[in-house]
Amino acid sequence: MLLSDVLKGLNEKKKLNFKKFNPIIKGINFNSKEISKSFIFVAIKGVNQDGHKYIDDAIKKGAIFIIIENKSKIKDLKKKKINFLFTNNSKLFLSKLASNFFIDQPKKISAVTGTNGKTSVAFITKEILKYCNAKSASIGTLGLIAGQYKKKLKLTTENSLELHKMLDSLYKKKIKYVCCEASSHGLDQYRMDNINLDLAAFTNISQDHYDYHKNYKKYFNSKMRLFLNILRRGGVAIINSDSTECKKILNLCKKKKN
């Protein structure tokens, strides 16, 4: 796939001259150890590691295009004549690259968020669809499950690159329905962005993960990204009416006109 196609729909690409530089891209990764020839390397500043420290390693391994979110790296990349783009949010940028690179997704994708119940809802949804003779899959704590196929996953909500790759693979296996677990960490880190999400569900919320989110407001807002930023306009929102936040979430959804 050409670089111009991988960057489709991204405003940042306006800074590039594709007549002079538009190579074939063979892969994308944010882990320098996974980079191969003709890959895009996305440098992400994480909680424990900063991908910008491994740009040189990625280039040595074959990266031909670099995405950065640290302006201090611009001068060095220009000096080395390395093609790159600066973005304000590498994690969000990665999700868009992933959706452009892994183009296909199953027909109907749903996702469930909440402090408790995500795993049960995702699995039971898949089982109901299976008994309705619909080819379905679930992605989450139990792994990727599609028929007899099972694959363990490292995270409840995998990184956007892996998630889009899985969805593309499920499409090619003619899976039409997928239910995903959407963790607060995953939503906050843009792992589910740029997915064609038709339905979003909310189970409940209680004090949890404050080591990461710091307070209730940030925790709640991370979960609301599923409805306000990821669920397609006109999509379906299912809210647990027993939840104390039910009315608040419904009002937020109505403002978006879901």
N, C-alpha and C positions, 0 to 999 in steps of 0.2 A: 504494500500500500504506500502511495506517495505521501510525503510529509504534508503536503497541502490538504490531503484528504484526512489525515490524522488530526489536523488542526481545524477541521471544518467547524464553523460556528463560533469560533473563539476570537474575540476582538483583538487579542494580543497579536494575532498572526498578520495584522495589517502592517506591522513593522518590518515584515520580511519581504524579500524580493525572490519569488519562486522561479523567476526566469533564470536567476543565477544559481540558486541552490534549492533543489526539490528532489532529494534522494528517495529511494525506496526504503521504507522503514520495516524492519523485520520483527521488531518487538519493543516493548516498553517495560521499564521497571524502576522502582525507587530504591532497590537494594543493589549496590554496586557489585556484589558478589554474583548476582544473577544476570549481569549485563553481558551481551554477546555482540558480535559485529553488526553494525547498522541498527543499533538500538537507540531509543530515546531514554535518557536518564533524568528522572524527576527528583531533584534535591528537595527533601522535606525536613523541616526542623521539627523533630518529635519531642516527646517528653524526656527521653533518656539519650537519644542520639540526634545528631544534626547531619543530615545527608550532604550538606554543603562541604563537609570535611572530606568526603569521599569522591568528589568530582574528578580529581586526577586519576583515581583508581578506575572509575567508570570509563574514562577516556582511554586509558591503557587497555581496557578489556574490549573496546570497540564502539563505545558510544559516539554517535556522530552529531547528536543534538542534545542540548542540556536545558532543562527548565529550572529556574532558580526563583527564590522568594527573598533572597538576601542581596540587597543592592551593592554591598561591599565586594561582591564577587564579579561584578560587571567589568571593572577595569582589568582584572587578571584574565578573564575570558577573552576580552578584546585583544589584549596583548598576545595571547596564544593563538589568536585567530580561530577560536572555537565558536561555532554557530550556537546561539542560545536565545531564549526568551525569558523575560522577567515577568512574573505574575505576583499579585498580592497574596494569593492563596494556592500553594502548590497542591494541597490535598483535594481541593475542589477542582483544580485544573486537571489533576490526574483522573478524576472520575469522568470528566468530559473526554479526555484522550482515550480512556478505556472504552467508553460507549461508542466512540468513532472507530476504534480498532476492532472491537468485537461487536459487530453491527447488529446481529440478530438476537432477539429475545422472545421467549414464549408469549403466546397470545394474551394471556391474562396473568398478571402478577399482583399478588396481595402481600401485605406485610403487617405484622402485629408488634406493638410496643406496649410496655408496661413493666412495673417492678416484678410482678409475679404472673405466671400463666402463659407466657409467650411460647414456651416449648410445647405445652399441651395443645394450645390453639393451632399452632403451625402443623403439628403432627396429625391431629384429629381432622383438620381441614383437608390435608392430603388424603387421609383414609376415606373420608366421605366422598371426595371426588373419585377416588379409586373404585369405590363400590357403585358409583354412578357411571362406571365404564369410561371415565375421563382420564387420559394419561396425565399424571400429576407428579409433583415433587415437592419436597420441603427442604429448607436450608436453615440451619441454626445449631443449637447446642448438641443435638443428636447427630449432626453432620449433614451431609447431602444425601438424601434418600430419594431414589427414583425407581420404583418397581423393586427388583431384586438387587439393584445397585446401591451400595452404601459406601460413603467415603467420609472418614473422620476429618474434622476441621479444627484449626487451632483456636478460632474465635467464634463466638455466637454470631457476630456479623463480621464477615471477612473484609479485608481491604477492598477498595473499589475495583482494583485491577483483577483480583481473583474472583470477585463476585460477578463482574461482567463476563469474564471468561467462562464461568460456570453456566450463566444464563445462555450464552451463545452455544455452548456445548449441549445444553438441554434442548434448545430449539432444534439443533441438528438431529437430535434423537427423537424429534417429533413430540416432545412434551409440551402440552398446551397450557397447563396450569401450574403455577408455582406459588407457594406460601413461604415467606421469609420471616425470620425473627429480626427485629430491629432494636438493637441495644442502644442505650443512651450514649455510650462511648462511640459506637458506630455512627450514630446520627450526628453527634457533635463533630466527628472527624470526617464528615462528608463521604462516608463509605457507600451510602445508598443513593447518592445524588446521580441524576441522569439515567435513572431506571424508569421504564415506562410503567409506573405504578397505577393500577386501576382501583385498588381498594386498600384502605388503611384502617386498622383496628386498634382500639385502646382498651386494655384490661383494667388497670388500676395503677395507683402510684402511692408510694410511702417513702419514708426517709431511707435512702440507700445511695451508695457510691459517692458520698460526700468527700471522700479522700481525693476524688477526681473533680467533681463538679463544685465543691466548696459549700454550696448552699442549695436550698430547695428551689429557688427561682431559676437558677442555671440548670438544675436537673430537669425541672418541668419544661423549660424552654427547649432543651435539647430534644426531648420527646416530641414536642410540638412541631419540630422541623419536618417530621414525617407527614404531617397534615398540611402545613403551610408552605413548605418548600419542595417537597418530593412528590406527593400525591398530585396526579395530573388534574388540571382544571376540569371540573365536571365529573371527577371521580367520586367513589363512594367512601364515606367515613362511617365506621361503626364504633360507637362509644358505649361502654358499660354504664347503664343508667344508674347502677348502684354506687358508682364512683362519686366522691364528693366534688370532683372537678368536672363532672359531666356537662353542666350548663355552661361553664367557662369555655370548654373545648368546643361545644356546639356553636357558641357565639363566634369563636375564632374561625371556625369552618364556614359559617354563614357569611362572614365578612369577605372570605376568599371566594364565596359563591360556589363551594363544592356541592 
